[in-house]
Amino acid sequence: MEPFGPGTPGSSGALSRRSGRPRIGDPLFKWATGFFAVVVAGLAALIMVEMAISSKLAIQTFGFGFLTRSIWDPVAGEFGALPFIYGTVISSLISLLIAVPVSLGVAIFLVEKAPRSLSNPILFVVQLLAAIPSVVYGLWGIFVLAPTLRNYVYPKLQSSLGFIPLFQGNQNGLGLLTSGLILSIMVLPIITAVTTDVLRAVPGAQREASLALGSTRWEATLIVLQNAKSGISGAIILGLGRAIGETMAVTMVIGNRSHISASLFDPSYTIASAIANEFTEATTEIYLQSLVELGLILFIVTFIINMLARLLVWSVTRGEGRGGHD
């Protein structure tokens, strides 16, 4: 190899190292980016600690029973989170039951069937759903979705499946099922986008090998889905975290009643909607701290869910080549 000369590339770096002058650019960049990462992690920890301190009275008063008590009576000073946990879990599960098959079907079409010139515009339109403010979804749910469900869908659903407790009760259009439908529309772009990236990260050689062994296109797609199952699971969990933390749209269509009912038509409450509705009305210390404890529960749950989702998606997409059908 020809040695570096005065005019060759890299000669200035070599001369700098020989002269003993320190190069502070790289260490400075490393410490600056590390500092920003620590600040973000510190903010999350600080929020959690502050919420725990601000809910100390409620934690000491109700203990672990706060999670299992179904009473919420601000006048008597008795509080329990079970109705809110129930509403949060059921509405989120309904949204996933609706959104996951649709998102998975869209992602398979975009990656395995559609040419790139068509898949990118469609994916862009799907992702635009995530840019719509949640309050707009809520208004649409109140004035369009809820009346349509009340007048046309729910009566037919109850007449055919009314023997099941899930579809009994009054049909006023506001309740768990309506909130689940709204949430499914809101989490669909998230699950679709992540699933699309995960499927494209599966090496194209796997598709070619499957076809070379005599598989049909559908069988090759099943093999791709099998290899991407961890990332798809992460996308679903990420959508679950989005659904659990949604506030405004759910608050406007769920009915906001602290009650546990087997019927999906009945009004309910979620943790986020309870905090949004009642925080300004908290006139006593125990009332306020009980709401803060609800926020702490929601924070911990969403933090764990999003962490698991990111780990699952990262396990598939790291170091993988981008495959797909062009």
N, C-alpha and C positions, 0 to 999 in steps of 0.2 A: 504493500500500500504506500502511496506517495505521502511523505510527511507534510504536515501543515506548513505553509509558508506565510509570509506577511499578508498576502492577499487572498489566501484560501479561506473558504468558509470554516468557521470554528476556531480560527487562529486567535480571535479576540478572547474567546472563552478560555483557550489554553493559556494565553498570556496572562489572563486575569487570575487563573488558578496558580500559575507559576509565581506571580508577583505577590501572592498571599493575601490579596484584597478579598474580603468576604462578599459573597453575593447574597444580599438580604431579600431579594425579590421573592424567591420560592418559600423560604421560611415565613416571611411576612404574610404571603397569600395563605399558607397552610394555617397559621394561627388565626388569621382573620376569619376564614371560613369555619374553622373549628369553634371560634367564639360565637359566631352566629348560630351554629347548630346547638351549642350549649344554652344559649339564650332562649331559643324556641322550646327546648326540652324543659328548661327551668320555668318558663311561663306556664307550661302545662302542669308541672308539679306545684307551682305556686297557686294556681287556680284551685287545684284539688285540696291543698292544705287550707286555703282560705275558706273554702266551702265547708270543710270539715269543722273548722273553728266556729264558723257562723251558724252551724247547726248543732253545736255541742249540747245545748239544752234539750233539744228534741231527741238526740241520741241517748242522752242520759235518762230522759223521762220514759221513753217507749222501748228503748233497746232494740233487739232483733225483732221483737214483735211488731215494730213499725211496718215491716215487710209483709206481715201476715194478717194485720188488722184490716177489716173492711169498713170501719166507721170513719167518717170524715165530718165532724161536727165542730165548727169553729166557735159556736156559742158555748158549748160544754168544754171546749179545750181538748177534745179527743180526736186523734188523727191516726190514720192508717193508710198505707200506700197500695194495698192490694187491688182496689178497683182501678187505679191508674195503671198499675203494672199489667193487669188483665187487659184493659183497653189498648195499651201500647202493643202488647204481644199479639193479640188477635188481629188488630188492624194491620200490623206489619206482616203477619203470616198470610193474610188475605191478599195483600199486595204482591207478595212473592209468588203465591199460587197462580196469579194472573200474569204477572210480568215475566217470570222466568221462561215459560214456554215460548212466549212471543219474542222475547229478547234472543233466546237461543236460536229460534228459527230465522230471525233477521240476520244474526251474525253468521250462521251457516250459509245463508244465501249470498251475503256480501263477500265472504271469503272463498267459498267452494264453488259457487255457481255463477255469480255475476262477474263480468269483466271489470277490471280496475276503473275504467272510464265511467262505469255506471255505479260501482260500489262506493266510491269516494263521495259523489254528490248525495247519494242516499244516506250514507253515514253522517254527512254534514247536516242534513235535514233532521235526522233523528237526534243528533246532539243539540240541535237548537231547542228541543223540548226542555233541556236542562237549564237554558237561559231564561225561560219564562219565570217571572216572580211567583212565589208561592201564593201571594194574595190574589193574583189573577186566577190561578187554579181554584182558589176558594170561592171567588165570585162566580166563576163558571159553574162550579159545583152547586152553589146555592140556586142560581137562576136558570140553569139549563139541566144539569145532570140529575139533581134531586127531584124536580118535578117530573122529568121523564121516567125515572125509576118508580116514583110513587104512582103515577097514573097508568103506566104500561107494563113495566117489567116486574115489579114486586107482586102485583096481584096474580099474574100468571105463575110466577115462581111459587107463591104460597098455595095456589090452587092445585098445583101438581106435586109439591113437596111439603105441603103443610103438615103432614104427619110427623115430620122431623122437627124436633124442638128448635133447631137452628133457624127455621123459616116460619116460626109462629110469632104472634104479637102484632102490634100496630105498625102500619106502613105509612109513616109520615115523610119518608124520603131522607131523613137525617138519622144516621146511626153508624154502626160499625161497618156494615157492608159498603155503604157509600164512601166512608173514609178510606176503606181498603181499595176501592176502585180509583179514587183520586191518587192515592199513594202509588198504585201500580203504574199510572201514567208518569208520575214524577221519577220513579226509580228505573223505568224502562231505558232511558238513554244511558244511564250509568252502567247498567248490566250489559247492554248491547255494545257500548264502546270498549269496555274492558274485555269482554268475551271475544270481540273482533280482534283486538290486539293479541290476545292469547292464542287464538287459532292461527293467526298469521305468523306467530313465533314458532309454530311447529314446523320443523324442516320439511321442505318440499320433497326431499328424498324419501320420506316415509310414505307420502302419497304415491310417488312413482313406484316404489317397491311393492306396494299393495296392488296397484294396477298391473304390474308386471307378473305378479303371482296369480292373476286371474280374477281379482276382486272387481266387483262393479263399483261405479262411482259412489253409490250409497254405502257399500261396505267399506270403501276407503275412507269415507267421511266418518263412519263409526270408529274406525281405528284412530283417526285424528282426534275425535272427541275423547277417546279413551286416554290418549297421551296428554290431552290438555285438561283433564278432569280437575287437577289441583287448581289451575288458574281459573277455570269456570266456577269452582267452588268459592274461590276468593272473590270473584265478581259478584256472586250471589250474596255473600256475606257483606260485601261493600254496599250493595243495594239495601240490605237489611239495616245496616247502620244508618243509611240515609233515611229510610222509612221511620226508624225509631226516633230520630231526632227532629222530624218535621213538625212544625208548629202551626203556622197560620192557616194553611189549607185544611188541615185536620180540625183545627179549632172551629172553623166555619161550617163544617158539614157533619161532625160526629155527634152533635146534640148536647154535649157537655153536661152529663149527669153522672154523679158518682154512684154508680150502681153496677152490680155484676149480674148479667142476664145471659141465658143460653141463646137467646134469639139474636140473630145478626141484624134484625131490623130495629132493635131498641137503641136508644141513645146510650152513649158511654163517654168515657173520659180517658185521655192519655196523660202521661206525665208532663209532656211539653205544653199541652193545652191547659192543664190545670195551673201550671206556673204562670202562663201568659194571662189567664183570666183572673186569677185570684191574688196575684202579688200586690196589686195596688189596694186591695181590700184587707190586707193583713194588718189588723189593728193591735194585735197582742204579740208579745215576744214569742210565745210558743207557736203561734200560728205562722209567723214569719219564718221561724227556724225550721218548722216542718216543711214549708215550701222549699227552703234552701236544701234540706236533706233530700227532697225529691230531685232537685237539680243535681246533687252529688251522686245519687243513684244513676241518673240518666248519663252523667258525665263518665262514670266508671264503665257502665255497660257499653256505651258507644266507643269509648277508647279501646276497650278490649276487642270489640267486634272489628273495628277498623284496623287494629294491629294485626289480627289474625288474617284479615282479608289481604292486607299488603304483603304479608309473609307468603301466603299461598300464591298470589299472583307473581311475586318475585321469584319463587321457586321454579316457575315455568319459563318466564321471560328472560331470566339472566343467561347471558351467553348464547342464546339461541339465535339462529338465523331466521330471517323473515321469509316464510313461505307464502303460499296462496295461489289462487287461480287468477291469472291475468287475462 
